[in-house]
C-alpha cells in the first residue's frame, strides 16, 4: 500500500487548489491552499477530512453553489482527477446532508456517481447512507443497471458493511439482508472489477449472518454463469476457513469419512522467527469418492497467555475410497507487520472439510538477546 504522501500529498492538494481557483476565479480558496501545506504527519483519511473541511469553508452557502463549482471543474479541468477527488466527494456529501433537502440529497448521489470514475466515491457515499438509508439504497439499486462499471461497482463497494477505511453504516450492519438485492443484481456482472466487489461484500456479510450468505450463494449457484463458481468461492472464503458446513457443501465439500494418520511436527521447540514443519497423511476411509478442502489451523499464544486461532489454506483434493494424500508444510514465525508473535505454548491442527483435529502442541521460544 503506498504511503499517504504518495496518494494525497502536498502536490496533489495543490493541484486541487489550482483546479478550484481556475474554475471559480472569484474565490481565492485560501483555506484549501493553507490545508495543502499542513498535511505532514497526518494519515490518509485525516488528510482527506482536512481538505474537505477547508473546501467547505472556502465555498459557504447552499449545496447548489458547491455542486456547480465541482461540475464545472469536472467538465473543464483534466487535472481534476485521482486522489484529490476524495475530499471533493466528501464535501459534496457533507453539504447535501447539512442542507437536508430531497433535491440536494438526490443530486449529491448523482454527482458522486459522476465523479466515481475519477476516484471511487465509496467513502463519501457512507455519509448519505447514514443520513437516509432507504432513499440512498433505492438510488443505488438503480445504479446496478448503469453502463459504467465504476458506477455499478460503487453500488456494491459503497454499501459494504465493513468497507476498509470507511465509517460504519449502523443500519446496514444491523440488517445484513438490506443490501442483498444489490448483490443479486450484480453477481453475474460482465466486469471482474464489479464481481470482485460483490464477492467481498458477501464475505463481509458472513461476519453477522452466515446463514444468509450461504443461502445467497446457493441461490446464485442454481443459476450460474461461467464466472459464478469463482465468485462464490471468493465470497465464502471466511466461512470455509471457519469450517461452516453450509459453505463447504455449497462448494462441493460435503460430509466425508476420513482418517488423519502420522500427524506430527518436526520439533517441540521452535526458535523465535523460525519455522515449524508438520507432516500428515489424510486417507479416505469411506466407500465413495470424497472432495476435500484441507486447511491447517495455528493456535497462537496471546500476550495474556490465552490462545487465538488463524486458519491457513493448504489444498483441495479428491480421493477415491482408500486413497490417501501426504501433506507437508512449513509455517513461518518470521516477524511481519500484520501479526505480533508471543513466546510460549502454541499448537497446530489439521482441518478437513471443516473438521479439525486436536492441535499438536509446540513452544515458540523467546527471542535471543543480542
N, C-alpha and C positions, 0 to 999 in steps of 0.2 A: 504494500500500500504506500503510495507516495506521501511525502510529508505535507503538512498544511501549507508551507511556504510554496510548494510546487503547484498546489491547486488553487489556493486563494491567497496569494501573497500580495505584497505591495504593488507589484507591476500590474497584476490583474485588477486590483482595486482602483488603481489609477486609470486603467482603461475604462472601467465602469464610470468613473467620474467624468472622463473626457466624453464618453458616449452620451451621457446625460446632458452635459453642458452644450454639446453640439446640437442636441435635439431641442433643448429649451434654452436658447442663449440668454434669455432674460433672467434666468435663475442661476445663481453662482454655484450652487451645490457645495457650499463651504463645509457643511457638516460631513458630507460624504468624503470630500477631499481630506479633511482632518482625520477622519476614521481610517483612511487608507494608510496613514502614517503611524497608526497605533496598533498594528496587528501583531507585532513581535510578542512572543510568549503566549499567544492565545491558541487554543485548539481550533480545529476547523469549524465546528458548529459555533463557537464563540465569535469567530471572525465573521461568519455569515450573519449572526444576530447583531453584531455591532454595526455592520454596513446596512442591514435592514433598518435599524433604528435611525441611523443617520439619514438614510433616504427618506424615511417618513418625516423627519424633522425638516428636511430641505423642501419637501413638497407637502405643505399643510393643506387642509381643506378636505374636499369631498373625494370619494373614490374615483369618480369620473375623471378628475384632473390628473390623478396619478396614472390611471389606466391609459389615458390619452398620450401621455409622455412615453410610457412604456411601449405602446403600439407603434408610435412614430419611430422610436429608436429601433425597434424590431424591423420595421419596414425600410429604414434608410441607412442603417449602420452595420456593415458586415462584421465589425469587431464586437458587436453586442451579442456575444455567444459564449459558451463554455461555463466555467465555474462562477463567473460573475453573475450568472443568472440566478444562482441560489438565493442571495439576499433580495434580488428583484422579485422572485415569485413569493418569497416570504412576506415582503412588503405588500404585495397585491392582496394576499390572503388576509393579512392583519388589518389592512384598511377596510376591506369589504366586511369583515366581522365587526369592526368598530362602527361602521355605518349601519349595519344590521337591517338592511332592506332586501327584499327578494331580488330586486333588479341588480343591486351590487353583488349579491351572492352569486347569482346565475352568471353574471358577466365575468366575475373572478374565476369561476370554474372554466368558462370558455377561454379566458386569457391564459390560464395555466395549461390548458390543452394546446394552445397555440405555441407556448414557449417551451413545452416539454421536449421538443425535438432538439432544442439548443442545449438544454441540460434538463434531466428529468425533474419534474415538479413533484416528485413523490414525497418530499419532506413538507413542502408548503401546503399540499392538499390536506394534510392532517389537521391543520387549523380549521379548515372548513368542515371536515368530517366531524370534528369535536363540537362545532357550533350548531350544525343541523344535519345529523346523520342521514335521516330519511331523505331529505331533499338532495343531499350530495350523492347518495347511492343511486337514486333514480337517474341522475345525470351520468354517473359513472357507468351504469348499466348500458346506457345509450352509446358510450364510448366504445364498447366492445364490438360495435359494427363499423368503426371508423376505418377508412382506407389507410390510415397512417399507423404503422406498427408501434411507434413511440407512444401514441395515444392509447392504443389497446394495452400496451404494457403498463402504462400509467394506471389503467383501470385495475389491474391486478396488483401491481407493486405498491401503489399508493395506499391500498386498503389492507395490506398485510397486517395481521395482529401484532407481530413482533419484528417490524421492519428495523434493521440495524440503523443506528444513529438517530432514529426518529422518536418523537414523543408518542406515547401510547394513546390510542383512542379507546377509552374505557368501555364504551358500549359495544365495540367490536369484540374486545377480549371477553366480555361478559356474555355475549351471544354469538358463539362461533359460526352458527349457520347463516348469519345475516349476509355474508359475502359469498356463499356458495353459488348463488345464481350467476355471479360474475365469472367464477371459475368454470361453471358449466358452459358458459358462452364462449370460453377461450381455450379449453383444454385441447381442442383439435385445430388451433390456430396454425396457419401455414408458417409463421415465423418462429424459429427456435428461440429467439430473444424473448418472445412473449411466452412460449411454453415453459421456458426455464423459470420465469417468474411465477407462473401458475403452480408449478411443482413446489417451489419454495414456499408459496402461500399455503398450499395444502399441508406441507410439512409443518408450518407454523401452527396450524390448527390442531395438529396432533398433540400439542402440549396440553390442551384443555379438553379436547373431545375426540379421543382415539376412535370411538365407535363411528362418529360422523365421518371421519377421514376414511376409514375402511369402507363404509357404505358408499361413499362418493367414488372411491377408486373402483370398487366392484361395479358400480353403475357405468362408469366410463369404459371399463373393460368389456361390458356387454355390447358396446357399440364403438369399437376401436377403429382407428386408422393405423397407418404404418408407424406413427410416432407415439401412440398411446402407451404401449408397454414400457418404453424407456422413460416417459414422463412419470408414469405411476411408480416405477422403481425408484426414481429420484424423490418423489413425494413421500414414499413410505420408508425412507432410509432410517429415520429416527425410530419409528415403530419396529422395524426389523431388528435394529440393534437392541431394542428393549425386549425382543422376543415376543412381540404381540402376535398371538395365534392367527387373528384375522388378517393382519398384514402379510404374514408369511403365507397363509393359504391363498391370498389374492395373487401372490407371485408364484404360486405353484409349489410351495414348500409346505406340504401338509404333514400330518402325523406320520412318523416313521419309527420303525423299531431298529435302533442302532446300539452298538456297543463301542465304548471308548477303551482302548487297550494300550498299555505301555505309556500312559501319560506321565511325563517326568520333566523336571527342569534340570539343567546341567550343573547347577550349583545352588547350595542353600544360602550362600553369602555373595551378594553382588556388589562390586565396588561402586561408589558414588560416581555417576557419569558413565558407568559401564553398561553392559547388555546382559539380559537373561535369555537363554536359549531353551526352548522346550520342544519336545517331540511327542507325538501321539499317533495312534492308528485308529481310524474310525471304520467300523465294519457294519454293513447292512445285515442285520440279523433277522430281517423279515422275509416274507415269501414273495414280495413284489418289489419291482424296481423303485428306488427312492430318490427323489430330488432333495438335495441337502444344501442348506445355507449354513456354512461353518464360520463362526467368529471366535475370537478369544476375548476374555474379559480380564482386565488388570484391576486388582484391588489395591489402590494407592493409600498409603497412610497419610492422614492429615496432620496438621500441626497440633491438634488437640488429642491425638492418639487414636481417634476413630478412623474408619476407612471409608473411602468413596470409590465407586467403580467407573470405569470407562471401557466401552466396547470397541473393538477394532475388527474390521473386516479381514477374513482370512481367505476363504474361497467358496465357490459354489461348485457342486459336482452332482453327478448322477451315478448311483451304484446299483448294479444288479444284485439279486439275492446272493448273500455270501461274499460279495466283492468288498474290498477294503481300499482305503487310501491312507498313505503315510504322510503325515504332516510334520513339518519342521518350521520354526520361525524364531528369529532373534528380535527381541524388543529392547529398544534403547532407552536408557535413562540419562542420555546426554542433555545438558541444560538447554531449554528452549524458552522463548518469551511467553508462550501461552500456558505453561504449567510450571509450578514450583514443586520440586520433589522434597520430601522429608524423610530422613533416615528412619529405619525401623521395620516393623513387620508389614510385608506385602503378600500378595497372592496372585495367582493366575489360574483362570478356569477356561475350559473349552465349552463353547455353546453351539449346539447342533439343533437347527430348526427351533430355536428359542429355548431349548432346554439346556441348562448349564450344569456342568459337573461341579463337584466340590472343589474349591480352589486349592491349588498346591501352594504351600507357604514357602517364602524365602525372605531373607532380610536384606534390605538396602543399607549398606554400611555408611557411616558418616563420611563427609569429605575429609581428605587427608590434609592436615595443616601444612602449609608451605613454610 
